[in-house]
Amino acid sequence: LTILNVKVKSLEVQLQTTKMLATTPVASAGAGGHGSFAFRRRSFHHTAHKRTRDPGSTTSLEPLLESLRKSAITPDAPPPPGSQDPIKKSAQKKPTRLAAKVSAEGGGDVKSVRTMSIIKHQKDPSTSPEHLKLLEELAVAEKARQKLEKQLKQAGIQIAEDIPYEEAKSKVGTIAVRMGEIGSADVVHEDKAEQAKLREEYFKLEQDMEKYNVALTLTDEYIKEQEELEAKWERDNLNDNIEALKKLRRHMPVEVKSMSEAQLSSQITPNGKVLPKDIAKKFKRTNVLQLIRTDPDDIVKMHPSTLENYRVTGMTLTERRAMYTHLQDIGPKWKAMSADAMTERKWTWFGMMKENFRSNLEMYDQHVAKYGPPANHPYLSRKDPDKGGCPMIGKQCPLRADRTPSYEDDYGFTDEAKYEVSTVRKADVEDSGAKAIREAQEFARDKRSNERSDILKKHYKGKVLQVSLANGSCESMDATLDNVEALLKQWIECRVNEGNDVSDEQKRKEVSSFSDALNELKLSVLQYAERSGMQLTGKKDTNADKIDIRSPVELGLCEEVCDAATNFFFEMEERMEQIGVKDGRMKSSINQLREFLDELHERNVNTLKHMGVENPTPSRKTKSRKEMEKEAKEQLLSVVEESMEEEDYGAPPQAAMAGRGGLMAAIAGRGGGGGDSGGHGDLMSAIAGRGRGRGGRGDLMSAI
């Protein structure tokens, strides 16, 4: 009951009011959720109802209720013919003296008369102890109700009324039709009076729609209907979801978490193939996919911040299907424990993942229904536009977006539910530094990604599309810097180990590696230039360039790419000169890229100057080529020293070192006879001459 006559003293009306409010939702608790007060009221109503109606109960309120019925207004009884509804009539009356007293003392409204009625019965000496206990419970429930209603009103939430399902559903449909006829709250009409009338009507319709919609969603029939629809949706997508999960598992090694992007794209898979670079990059960049190889029991225990920090942007429909299938049994566990604040965050994260999956699937199904399934999905042709077909270009088409990357192939990894076991393992001695560097880089990358996201949102003023493009550009530049650094390190180590005297086959391999790296770098640089607004097609014209809208974060990363590319080119040119290789086409490509990067650098500087921002601090500490060369030599010397120690103790010489040029050739000549005690006087001769005429063991540093 929303309005209660001040003269109503019946405890029966109090119980009915509490029963009505027991179904009042707390919309702020989440979708279809209820607050703790709502559960408390239901529990209390159940107890009170049982005490009142249970014939075997030792406490009966019937005598008390019977004595109060004469002075109560029965809410369910229809008013006498020709008379006004007592509820409406009481609403039109001025507040009584009792109501005015309550309002003055408690600052409340006429509804607080219920509290006064409870207090009055509590003071009545004829009230039995059992009745007093029930009245105390009623007082607690009434206080909770008042606080809850106040909180809901302050939050602007509509308090649901007890409206039957059919009536609420019918009203929602009727109101929706009328709102569609009017158009919007800002409807325009030639007649200003009619326009004002329509806008007022639309405003009232919005209020009624909220009222009936809230009431509809709380009915048992609606809840059952939604559960049936949810079950049907699960059944319809079950097979496709399971197949999507198997597809990703066939592409993903069990140890995906502990493998780097380079390892994923270079190691031979169980069926003799090599995983494509775009898929390896996807597994490491969109790292939420790695949960597919994580035991669900371990995911349940994860901290919510770990889940929230996973990158989930840019996922295809197939990937979303696989993720939802893997997490499907975990969601209900989190929901059951959502009373805990930490677990509630996990449940919210799962709900976000599921909602994104459903929205993507809905868009995909609508597109397929309009233009056909993947096997029969024609595209609109410019030559024959009347033929029809899908007009979307590139990833705008949901079918093409789902195939980027494609998971139709099989790379031999198990598609069973096999997960990586977290164990403490001793690091490989020869690769401990590389692993430490990789882990540090991944940690720094995650940290940078989170910081950049906030900066980009502020720069682009919350424009989702621009923020998404900027994030993608930053991740791409990060990947370029990683690749450049990895290739430089690989080439320098090869140069230190092999020296300048290499075979023709080795020369061809190195030149091929340089060429592939140049082509990949060129494609990346073109993307960054296009992002900066540079004109890339037609005759070169600086006036045709667009305004550079990039953020300082992107500009700083672009400068790092320019600097890294400069070292990249120097290493290529020096190495080709050392091994005596001349390639005019490669030299021309390097010169063109240099000019392009110089122009991009100039554009970066001008944009930063226009913004009034200094050049941002580099996102990473880069090593020079000299530093990389020094590390490579130190690493090689440590291996040499260990091999010498083993040989002095009777270990067989390492045959793998024989026949290699440069430093390795000098090392291979150690112990080759003669009494020469050095000769050349450099590091190589010192190592090569160690032990041939000195006598005694000594150590490597003494020999040097």
DRENKE-981933 format. One record per residue (C-alpha): residue number from 1; residue in three letters; x, y, z. Coordinates in steps of 0.1 Angstrom, whole numbers. Example, Ala and Ser with C-alpha at 12.3 -4.5 7.8 and 13.67 -1.06 7.14 Angstrom:
REC  num  residu   east  north     up
REC    1     ALA    123    -45     78
REC    2     SER    137    -11     71
END
This chain:
REC  num  residu   east  north     up
REC    1     LEU      0      0      0
REC    2     THR     14     34    -10
REC    3     ILE    -10     56     10
REC    4     LEU    -23     45     44
REC    5     ASN    -51     62     63
REC    6     VAL    -39     78     95
REC    7     LYS    -67     62    114
REC    8     VAL    -56     27    104
REC    9     LYS    -45      8    135
REC   10     SER    -47    -27    122
REC   11     LEU    -16    -48    126
REC   12     GLU    -29    -68     96
REC   13     VAL    -24    -38     73
REC   14     GLN     12    -35     87
REC   15     LEU     19    -71     78
REC   16     GLN      5    -66     43
REC   17     THR     25    -35     38
REC   18     THR     57    -53     49
REC   19     LYS     48    -82     25
REC   20     MET     44    -57     -4
REC   21     LEU     77    -41      4
REC   22     ALA     94    -75      6
REC   23     THR     92    -77    -31
REC   24     THR    107    -42    -36
REC   25     PRO    140    -45    -56
REC   26     VAL    173    -28    -51
REC   27     ALA    181    -20    -87
REC   28     SER    214     -6    -77
REC   29     ALA    226    -40    -66
REC   30     GLY    231    -51   -102
REC   31     ALA    210    -66   -129
REC   32     GLY    182    -83   -112
REC   33     GLY    200    -81    -79
REC   34     HIS    186    -74    -45
REC   35     GLY    202    -57    -15
REC   36     SER    206    -72     19
REC   37     PHE    176    -52     32
REC   38     ALA    154    -69      6
REC   39     PHE    165   -104     18
REC   40     ARG    160    -93     54
REC   41     ARG    125    -82     47
REC   42     ARG    116   -114     29
REC   43     SER    129   -135     58
REC   44     PHE    109   -114     83
REC   45     HIS     78   -116     62
REC   46     HIS     81   -154     60
REC   47     THR     84   -156     99
REC   48     ALA     55   -132    105
REC   49     HIS     33   -150     79
REC   50     LYS     40   -183     95
REC   51     ARG     33   -171    130
REC   52     THR      0   -156    118
REC   53     ARG    -13   -184     96
REC   54     ASP      2   -216    110
REC   55     PRO    -26   -234    130
REC   56     GLY      0   -252    150
REC   57     SER     19   -221    160
REC   58     THR     19   -213    198
REC   59     THR     17   -176    190
REC   60     SER    -16   -165    174
REC   61     LEU    -25   -129    164
REC   62     GLU    -61   -137    155
REC   63     PRO    -75   -122    187
REC   64     LEU    -55    -91    184
REC   65     LEU    -63    -87    147
REC   66     GLU   -100    -93    153
REC   67     SER   -100    -65    179
REC   68     LEU    -84    -41    155
REC   69     ARG   -103    -48    123
REC   70     LYS   -132    -26    133
REC   71     SER   -110      5    133
REC   72     ALA    -90     -5    102
REC   73     ILE    -96      1     65
REC   74     THR    -95    -32     47
REC   75     PRO    -74    -24     16
REC   76     ASP    -87    -53     -5
REC   77     ALA   -124    -45      2
REC   78     PRO   -141    -25    -26
REC   79     PRO   -157      8    -16
REC   80     PRO   -195     10    -12
REC   81     PRO   -214     20    -43
REC   82     GLY   -215     58    -48
REC   83     SER   -188     64    -23
REC   84     GLN   -152     75    -30
REC   85     ASP   -122     51    -26
REC   86     PRO   -111     55     10
REC   87     ILE    -74     54     -1
REC   88     LYS    -79     81    -26
REC   89     LYS   -101    100     -2
REC   90     SER    -74     98     25
REC   91     ALA    -48    111      1
REC   92     GLN    -69    142     -6
REC   93     LYS    -74    150     31
REC   94     LYS    -51    173     50
REC   95     PRO    -26    156     73
REC   96     THR    -42    148    107
REC   97     ARG    -28    160    140
REC   98     LEU    -10    127    145
REC   99     ALA      6    129    110
REC  100     ALA     17    165    116
REC  101     LYS     32    155    149
REC  102     VAL     51    126    133
REC  103     SER     63    149    105
REC  104     ALA     75    176    130
REC  105     GLU     93    152    153
REC  106     GLY    109    128    128
REC  107     GLY    111    150     97
REC  108     GLY     92    122     78
REC  109     ASP     60    120     58
REC  110     VAL     26    105     64
REC  111     LYS     39     70     59
REC  112     SER     58     72     92
REC  113     VAL     24     68    109
REC  114     ARG     31     31    106
REC  115     THR     59     34    131
REC  116     MET     36     54    155
REC  117     SER     10     26    152
REC  118     ILE     36      0    162
REC  119     ILE     48     21    191
REC  120     LYS     12     25    203
REC  121     HIS      6    -12    203
REC  122     GLN     39    -18    221
REC  123     LYS     28      6    249
REC  124     ASP     -5    -12    253
REC  125     PRO     -3    -32    286
REC  126     SER    -27    -59    272
REC  127     THR     -2    -69    245
REC  128     SER     13   -103    252
REC  129     PRO     51   -109    251
REC  130     GLU     48   -129    219
REC  131     HIS     30   -100    202
REC  132     LEU     56    -76    216
REC  133     LYS     84    -96    200
REC  134     LEU     66    -96    167
REC  135     LEU     60    -59    169
REC  136     GLU     98    -54    175
REC  137     GLU    105    -73    144
REC  138     LEU     79    -51    125
REC  139     ALA     96    -20    138
REC  140     VAL    130    -32    125
REC  141     ALA    115    -41     91
REC  142     GLU     98     -7     90
REC  143     LYS    130     12     98
REC  144     ALA    149     -8     71
REC  145     ARG    122      0     46
REC  146     GLN    123     37     52
REC  147     LYS    161     38     48
REC  148     LEU    159     17     17
REC  149     GLU    132     39      1
REC  150     LYS    152     70      9
REC  151     GLN    184     56     -7
REC  152     LEU    165     45    -38
REC  153     LYS    149     80    -42
REC  154     GLN    182     97    -37
REC  155     ALA    197     75    -64
REC  156     GLY    168     83    -87
REC  157     ILE    156     47    -88
REC  158     GLN    120     39    -94
REC  159     ILE    104     18    -66
REC  160     ALA     86    -11    -81
REC  161     GLU     49    -16    -76
REC  162     ASP     31    -49    -73
REC  163     ILE     16    -51   -108
REC  164     PRO      5    -84   -124
REC  165     TYR     27    -98   -152
REC  166     GLU      1    -96   -180
REC  167     GLU     -9    -61   -171
REC  168     ALA     26    -48   -169
REC  169     LYS     36    -65   -202
REC  170     SER      5    -51   -220
REC  171     LYS     12    -16   -206
REC  172     VAL     48    -17   -217
REC  173     GLY     38    -27   -252
REC  174     THR     11      0   -254
REC  175     ILE     34     27   -241
REC  176     ALA     62     17   -264
REC  177     VAL     39     21   -294
REC  178     ARG     27     55   -284
REC  179     MET     62     67   -277
REC  180     GLY     72     55   -311
REC  181     GLU     43     75   -326
REC  182     ILE     54    107   -308
REC  183     GLY     90    102   -318
REC  184     SER    111    117   -290
REC  185     ALA    111    140   -260
REC  186     ASP    122    168   -283
REC  187     VAL     94    164   -308
REC  188     VAL     88    194   -331
REC  189     HIS     53    204   -343
REC  190     GLU     40    234   -363
REC  191     ASP     15    242   -336
REC  192     LYS     35    252   -305
REC  193     ALA      6    244   -282
REC  194     GLU      4    209   -297
REC  195     GLN     41    206   -294
REC  196     ALA     41    214   -257
REC  197     LYS     12    189   -253
REC  198     LEU     31    161   -270
REC  199     ARG     63    168   -251
REC  200     GLU     44    167   -218
REC  201     GLU     27    134   -229
REC  202     TYR     61    119   -238
REC  203     PHE     75    128   -204
REC  204     LYS     46    111   -186
REC  205     LEU     49     81   -209
REC  206     GLU     86     78   -200
REC  207     GLN     77     77   -163
REC  208     ASP     50     51   -168
REC  209     MET     73     30   -190
REC  210     GLU     99     30   -161
REC  211     LYS     72     21   -136
REC  212     TYR     57     -8   -156
REC  213     ASN     91    -20   -169
REC  214     VAL    105    -23   -134
REC  215     ALA     74    -41   -121
REC  216     LEU     75    -64   -152
REC  217     THR    111    -75   -146
REC  218     LEU    103    -85   -110
REC  219     THR     74   -108   -117
REC  220     ASP     80   -145   -114
REC  221     GLU     66   -151   -150
REC  222     TYR     91   -127   -165
REC  223     ILE    120   -142   -146
REC  224     LYS    110   -177   -157
REC  225     GLU    106   -165   -193
REC  226     GLN    141   -149   -193
REC  227     GLU    156   -181   -178
REC  228     GLU    140   -201   -206
REC  229     LEU    153   -177   -233
REC  230     GLU    188   -179   -217
REC  231     ALA    187   -217   -217
REC  232     LYS    176   -217   -253
REC  233     TRP    205   -194   -263
REC  234     GLU    230   -216   -245
REC  235     ARG    216   -247   -264
REC  236     ASP    217   -230   -298
REC  237     ASN    253   -219   -294
REC  238     LEU    267   -249   -275
REC  239     ASN    282   -268   -305
REC  240     ASP    297   -237   -321
REC  241     ASN    312   -226   -288
REC  242     ILE    328   -259   -281
REC  243     GLU    342   -261   -316
REC  244     ALA    357   -225   -313
REC  245     LEU    374   -236   -280
REC  246     LYS    389   -266   -298
REC  247     LYS    401   -244   -327
REC  248     LEU    421   -221   -304
REC  249     ARG    435   -250   -284
REC  250     ARG    449   -265   -317
REC  251     HIS    468   -233   -322
REC  252     MET    479   -227   -286
REC  253     PRO    507   -247   -268
REC  254     VAL    501   -256   -232
REC  255     GLU    531   -235   -221
REC  256     VAL    519   -204   -239
REC  257     LYS    524   -182   -208
REC  258     SER    560   -190   -204
REC  259     MET    569   -186   -241
REC  260     SER    578   -154   -258
REC  261     GLU    563   -141   -290
REC  262     ALA    595   -150   -309
REC  263     GLN    594   -186   -295
REC  264     LEU    558   -190   -305
REC  265     SER    564   -179   -341
REC  266     SER    596   -198   -346
REC  267     GLN    594   -232   -328
REC  268     ILE    582   -262   -348
REC  269     THR    547   -274   -337
REC  270     PRO    539   -310   -330
REC  271     ASN    527   -316   -366
REC  272     GLY    558   -300   -382
REC  273     LYS    544   -265   -389
REC  274     VAL    553   -231   -376
REC  275     LEU    527   -209   -359
REC  276     PRO    519   -177   -379
REC  277     LYS    533   -145   -365
REC  278     ASP    499   -128   -364
REC  279     ILE    485   -156   -341
REC  280     ALA    516   -156   -319
REC  281     LYS    513   -118   -316
REC  282     LYS    476   -121   -308
REC  283     PHE    482   -146   -280
REC  284     LYS    508   -124   -263
REC  285     ARG    491    -90   -269
REC  286     THR    455   -100   -261
REC  287     ASN    468   -120   -232
REC  288     VAL    433   -129   -218
REC  289     LEU    434   -157   -244
REC  290     GLN    461   -174   -224
REC  291     LEU    435   -183   -198
REC  292     ILE    424   -210   -222
REC  293     ARG    455   -230   -210
REC  294     THR    449   -221   -174
REC  295     ASP    430   -245   -151
REC  296     PRO    395   -231   -142
REC  297     ASP    401   -239   -105
REC  298     ASP    431   -216   -106
REC  299     ILE    411   -189   -124
REC  300     VAL    384   -190    -96
REC  301     LYS    411   -181    -71
REC  302     MET    426   -153    -91
REC  303     HIS    426   -118    -76
REC  304     PRO    400    -95    -94
REC  305     SER    427    -70   -104
REC  306     THR    445    -97   -123
REC  307     LEU    414   -104   -143
REC  308     GLU    406    -67   -149
REC  309     ASN    441    -60   -162
REC  310     TYR    439    -86   -189
REC  311     ARG    437    -71   -224
REC  312     VAL    404    -80   -241
REC  313     THR    402    -55   -269
REC  314     GLY    402    -66   -305
REC  315     MET    389   -101   -299
REC  316     THR    372   -120   -328
REC  317     LEU    339   -138   -324
REC  318     THR    357   -171   -324
REC  319     GLU    380   -160   -296
REC  320     ARG    350   -147   -276
REC  321     ARG    332   -180   -281
REC  322     ALA    362   -200   -268
REC  323     MET    367   -177   -238
REC  324     TYR    330   -179   -228
REC  325     THR    330   -216   -231
REC  326     HIS    361   -219   -210
REC  327     LEU    347   -196   -183
REC  328     GLN    311   -208   -185
REC  329     ASP    313   -230   -154
REC  330     ILE    333   -204   -134
REC  331     GLY    307   -177   -136
REC  332     PRO    280   -193   -114
REC  333     LYS    306   -199    -87
REC  334     TRP    315   -162    -86
REC  335     LYS    278   -153    -87
REC  336     ALA    271   -175    -57
REC  337     MET    298   -158    -37
REC  338     SER    291   -122    -50
REC  339     ALA    282   -110    -15
REC  340     ASP    320   -107    -11
REC  341     ALA    333    -74    -26
REC  342     MET    363    -91    -43
REC  343     THR    342   -119    -58
REC  344     GLU    316    -94    -69
REC  345     ARG    343    -77    -91
REC  346     LYS    351   -111   -106
REC  347     TRP    314   -117   -113
REC  348     THR    312    -82   -129
REC  349     TRP    342    -90   -151
REC  350     PHE    326   -123   -162
REC  351     GLY    293   -104   -170
REC  352     MET    312    -79   -191
REC  353     MET    329   -107   -211
REC  354     LYS    296   -125   -217
REC  355     GLU    278    -93   -227
REC  356     ASN    305    -84   -252
REC  357     PHE    302   -119   -266
REC  358     ARG    265   -117   -270
REC  359     SER    265    -83   -286
REC  360     ASN    292    -95   -311
REC  361     LEU    272   -126   -318
REC  362     GLU    240   -107   -323
REC  363     MET    256    -84   -348
REC  364     TYR    272   -114   -366
REC  365     ASP    239   -132   -369
REC  366     GLN    221   -101   -382
REC  367     HIS    248    -97   -409
REC  368     VAL    246   -133   -419
REC  369     ALA    208   -132   -421
REC  370     LYS    210   -102   -444
REC  371     TYR    240   -111   -467
REC  372     GLY    245   -148   -463
REC  373     PRO    267   -173   -443
REC  374     PRO    305   -176   -448
REC  375     ALA    301   -202   -476
REC  376     ASN    278   -180   -495
REC  377     HIS    286   -144   -487
REC  378     PRO    290   -123   -519
REC  379     TYR    306    -88   -517
REC  380     LEU    294    -58   -535
REC  381     SER    313    -52   -567
REC  382     ARG    320    -18   -582
REC  383     LYS    318    -32   -617
REC  384     ASP    283    -47   -611
REC  385     PRO    267    -28   -582
REC  386     ASP    232    -40   -591
REC  387     LYS    242    -76   -583
REC  388     GLY    242    -67   -546
REC  389     GLY    261    -82   -517
REC  390     CYS    279    -72   -486
REC  391     PRO    290    -35   -489
REC  392     MET    314    -35   -459
REC  393     ILE    351    -32   -465
REC  394     GLY    378    -51   -446
REC  395     LYS    371    -58   -409
REC  396     GLN    339    -38   -411
REC  397     CYS    324    -70   -423
REC  398     PRO    318    -93   -392
REC  399     LEU    327   -124   -412
REC  400     ARG    361   -110   -424
REC  401     ALA    368    -96   -389
REC  402     ASP    362   -131   -375
REC  403     ARG    388   -145   -399
REC  404     THR    415   -121   -388
REC  405     PRO    433   -142   -377
REC  406     SER    418   -174   -389
REC  407     TYR    418   -205   -367
REC  408     GLU    407   -230   -394
REC  409     ASP    441   -247   -396
REC  410     ASP    455   -273   -373
REC  411     TYR    489   -270   -357
REC  412     GLY    490   -302   -338
REC  413     PHE    485   -289   -303
REC  414     THR    460   -309   -282
REC  415     ASP    424   -297   -282
REC  416     GLU    417   -314   -249
REC  417     ALA    414   -296   -215
REC  418     LYS    451   -297   -208
REC  419     TYR    465   -269   -187
REC  420     GLU    499   -256   -177
REC  421     VAL    510   -267   -143
REC  422     SER    527   -240   -122
REC  423     THR    559   -255   -109
REC  424     VAL    592   -241    -96
REC  425     ARG    618   -249   -123
REC  426     LYS    655   -242   -124
REC  427     ALA    663   -217   -151
REC  428     ASP    685   -227   -180
REC  429     VAL    720   -214   -174
REC  430     GLU    726   -204   -210
REC  431     ASP    693   -185   -212
REC  432     SER    688   -170   -178
REC  433     GLY    696   -135   -190
REC  434     ALA    672   -137   -219
REC  435     LYS    644   -150   -197
REC  436     ALA    649   -122   -172
REC  437     ILE    649    -96   -199
REC  438     ARG    617   -110   -214
REC  439     GLU    599   -111   -181
REC  440     ALA    609    -75   -173
REC  441     GLN    598    -64   -208
REC  442     GLU    564    -81   -204
REC  443     PHE    559    -65   -170
REC  444     ALA    569    -31   -183
REC  445     ARG    547    -35   -213
REC  446     ASP    516    -42   -191
REC  447     LYS    524    -13   -169
REC  448     ARG    529     11   -199
REC  449     SER    496     -1   -215
REC  450     ASN    476      8   -184
REC  451     GLU    492     42   -181
REC  452     ARG    488     50   -217
REC  453     SER    451     41   -217
REC  454     ASP    443     68   -192
REC  455     ILE    465     94   -210
REC  456     LEU    449     86   -244
REC  457     LYS    413     88   -230
REC  458     LYS    421    123   -217
REC  459     HIS    438    135   -249
REC  460     TYR    410    122   -272
REC  461     LYS    383    134   -247
REC  462     GLY    368     99   -244
REC  463     LYS    362     93   -281
REC  464     VAL    362     55   -282
REC  465     LEU    372     51   -318
REC  466     GLN    402     74   -316
REC  467     VAL    413     59   -283
REC  468     SER    411     24   -298
REC  469     LEU    431     35   -329
REC  470     ALA    457     52   -307
REC  471     ASN    460     21   -285
REC  472     GLY    465     -1   -316
REC  473     SER    492     22   -329
REC  474     CYS    510     22   -296
REC  475     GLU    510    -16   -294
REC  476     SER    522    -18   -330
REC  477     MET    551      6   -323
REC  478     ASP    560    -14   -292
REC  479     ALA    561    -46   -313
REC  480     THR    583    -28   -339
REC  481     LEU    607    -18   -312
REC  482     ASP    608    -53   -298
REC  483     ASN    614    -68   -332
REC  484     VAL    642    -43   -341
REC  485     GLU    660    -49   -308
REC  486     ALA    657    -87   -311
REC  487     LEU    670    -87   -347
REC  488     LEU    699    -64   -338
REC  489     LYS    709    -86   -309
REC  490     GLN    707   -117   -331
REC  491     TRP    728   -102   -359
REC  492     ILE    754    -88   -335
REC  493     GLU    758   -122   -318
REC  494     CYS    761   -139   -352
REC  495     ARG    787   -114   -363
REC  496     VAL    807   -119   -331
REC  497     ASN    805   -157   -333
REC  498     GLU    810   -161   -371
REC  499     GLY    834   -133   -378
REC  500     ASN    839   -119   -414
REC  501     ASP    850   -152   -431
REC  502     VAL    817   -168   -438
REC  503     SER    805   -191   -466
REC  504     ASP    784   -180   -496
REC  505     GLU    754   -199   -481
REC  506     GLN    757   -179   -449
REC  507     LYS    760   -147   -468
REC  508     ARG    727   -155   -487
REC  509     LYS    710   -162   -454
REC  510     GLU    721   -130   -438
REC  511     VAL    711   -109   -468
REC  512     SER    677   -126   -469
REC  513     SER    672   -118   -433
REC  514     PHE    681    -82   -439
REC  515     SER    656    -80   -468
REC  516     ASP    627    -95   -448
REC  517     ALA    634    -72   -419
REC  518     LEU    634    -41   -442
REC  519     ASN    601    -51   -458
REC  520     GLU    585    -56   -424
REC  521     LEU    598    -23   -411
REC  522     LYS    587     -5   -442
REC  523     LEU    551    -17   -438
REC  524     SER    551     -6   -401
REC  525     VAL    565     29   -409
REC  526     LEU    539     34   -436
REC  527     GLN    512     28   -410
REC  528     TYR    527     53   -386
REC  529     ALA    531     79   -413
REC  530     GLU    494     74   -423
REC  531     ARG    484     78   -387
REC  532     SER    503    111   -386
REC  533     GLY    483    125   -415
REC  534     MET    510    123   -442
REC  535     GLN    499    120   -478
REC  536     LEU    511     86   -490
REC  537     THR    495     84   -525
REC  538     GLY    499    105   -556
REC  539     LYS    523    133   -561
REC  540     LYS    541    144   -530
REC  541     ASP    524    176   -517
REC  542     THR    529    188   -481
REC  543     ASN    498    210   -484
REC  544     ALA    477    178   -489
REC  545     ASP    488    164   -455
REC  546     LYS    461    162   -428
REC  547     ILE    463    177   -394
REC  548     ASP    483    156   -370
REC  549     ILE    460    147   -341
REC  550     ARG    483    122   -324
REC  551     SER    488    123   -286
REC  552     PRO    522    130   -270
REC  553     VAL    525     93   -261
REC  554     GLU    522     83   -298
REC  555     LEU    547    110   -308
REC  556     GLY    572     99   -283
REC  557     LEU    569     62   -293
REC  558     CYS    573     72   -330
REC  559     GLU    605     91   -322
REC  560     GLU    618     59   -305
REC  561     VAL    610     40   -337
REC  562     CYS    629     65   -358
REC  563     ASP    660     62   -335
REC  564     ALA    659     24   -335
REC  565     ALA    655     22   -373
REC  566     THR    687     44   -376
REC  567     ASN    708     18   -357
REC  568     PHE    690     -9   -377
REC  569     PHE    702      6   -410
REC  570     PHE    738     11   -397
REC  571     GLU    741    -25   -386
REC  572     MET    729    -37   -420
REC  573     GLU    753    -15   -440
REC  574     GLU    783    -24   -418
REC  575     ARG    777    -61   -419
REC  576     MET    772    -61   -457
REC  577     GLU    804    -42   -461
REC  578     GLN    823    -67   -438
REC  579     ILE    812    -98   -456
REC  580     GLY    817    -81   -490
REC  581     VAL    781    -81   -503
REC  582     LYS    767    -54   -525
REC  583     ASP    730    -51   -531
REC  584     GLY    718    -20   -549
REC  585     ARG    681    -26   -543
REC  586     MET    685    -30   -506
REC  587     LYS    707      1   -504
REC  588     SER    680     20   -523
REC  589     SER    653      8   -499
REC  590     ILE    674     19   -469
REC  591     ASN    679     54   -484
REC  592     GLN    641     57   -491
REC  593     LEU    632     46   -456
REC  594     ARG    657     71   -442
REC  595     GLU    641    100   -461
REC  596     PHE    607     88   -450
REC  597     LEU    617     86   -413
REC  598     ASP    634    120   -415
REC  599     GLU    601    135   -427
REC  600     LEU    582    117   -400
REC  601     HIS    607    129   -374
REC  602     GLU    602    165   -385
REC  603     ARG    565    161   -383
REC  604     ASN    567    147   -348
REC  605     VAL    589    176   -336
REC  606     ASN    565    202   -351
REC  607     THR    534    186   -336
REC  608     LEU    550    185   -301
REC  609     LYS    561    221   -305
REC  610     HIS    526    231   -316
REC  611     MET    512    214   -285
REC  612     GLY    538    231   -263
REC  613     VAL    550    197   -250
REC  614     GLU    586    186   -246
REC  615     ASN    598    154   -261
REC  616     PRO    583    126   -239
REC  617     THR    606    105   -218
REC  618     PRO    615     72   -237
REC  619     SER    593     43   -227
REC  620     ARG    623     19   -225
REC  621     LYS    660     19   -220
REC  622     THR    675     10   -253
REC  623     LYS    710     -4   -258
REC  624     SER    735      8   -283
REC  625     ARG    751    -15   -308
REC  626     LYS    784    -13   -289
REC  627     GLU    767    -24   -257
REC  628     MET    751    -53   -274
REC  629     GLU    784    -63   -290
REC  630     LYS    801    -61   -256
REC  631     GLU    775    -83   -240
REC  632     ALA    777   -108   -268
REC  633     LYS    815   -111   -264
REC  634     GLU    812   -114   -226
REC  635     GLN    787   -142   -230
REC  636     LEU    809   -160   -255
REC  637     LEU    839   -156   -233
REC  638     SER    821   -172   -204
REC  639     VAL    813   -202   -225
REC  640     VAL    849   -204   -236
REC  641     GLU    862   -203   -200
REC  642     GLU    838   -231   -190
REC  643     SER    850   -252   -219
REC  644     MET    886   -246   -210
REC  645     GLU    880   -256   -174
REC  646     GLU    864   -288   -185
REC  647     GLU    893   -296   -209
REC  648     ASP    919   -291   -181
REC  649     TYR    900   -316   -160
REC  650     GLY    900   -342   -187
REC  651     ALA    867   -332   -205
REC  652     PRO    868   -338   -242
REC  653     PRO    872   -307   -264
REC  654     GLN    840   -292   -278
REC  655     ALA    839   -303   -314
REC  656     ALA    811   -278   -321
REC  657     MET    837   -250   -320
REC  658     ALA    858   -264   -348
REC  659     GLY    858   -249   -382
REC  660     ARG    843   -215   -372
REC  661     GLY    857   -182   -383
REC  662     GLY    866   -151   -364
REC  663     LEU    868   -155   -326
REC  664     MET    857   -191   -328
REC  665     ALA    884   -200   -353
REC  666     ALA    910   -185   -330
REC  667     ILE    896   -205   -301
REC  668     ALA    895   -236   -322
REC  669     GLY    933   -232   -328
REC  670     ARG    941   -234   -291
REC  671     GLY    968   -260   -283
REC  672     GLY    977   -265   -319
REC  673     GLY   1014   -270   -312
REC  674     GLY   1044   -246   -313
REC  675     GLY   1058   -226   -285
REC  676     ASP   1044   -193   -295
REC  677     SER   1035   -173   -265
REC  678     GLY   1012   -148   -280
REC  679     GLY   1025   -133   -312
REC  680     HIS    997   -109   -323
REC  681     GLY    993    -94   -289
REC  682     ASP    955    -90   -292
REC  683     LEU    926   -108   -274
REC  684     MET    922   -135   -300
REC  685     SER    959   -144   -301
REC  686     ALA    961   -144   -263
REC  687     ILE    932   -168   -261
REC  688     ALA    946   -189   -289
REC  689     GLY    981   -190   -274
REC  690     ARG    970   -198   -239
REC  691     GLY    987   -230   -226
REC  692     ARG   1011   -235   -255
REC  693     GLY   1043   -224   -239
REC  694     ARG   1036   -210   -205
REC  695     GLY   1034   -242   -184
REC  696     GLY   1010   -246   -156
REC  697     ARG    973   -240   -157
REC  698     GLY    968   -203   -150
REC  699     ASP    934   -187   -157
REC  700     LEU    919   -170   -187
REC  701     MET    924   -135   -174
REC  702     SER    961   -142   -169
REC  703     ALA    964   -154   -205
REC  704     ILE    946   -122   -217
END
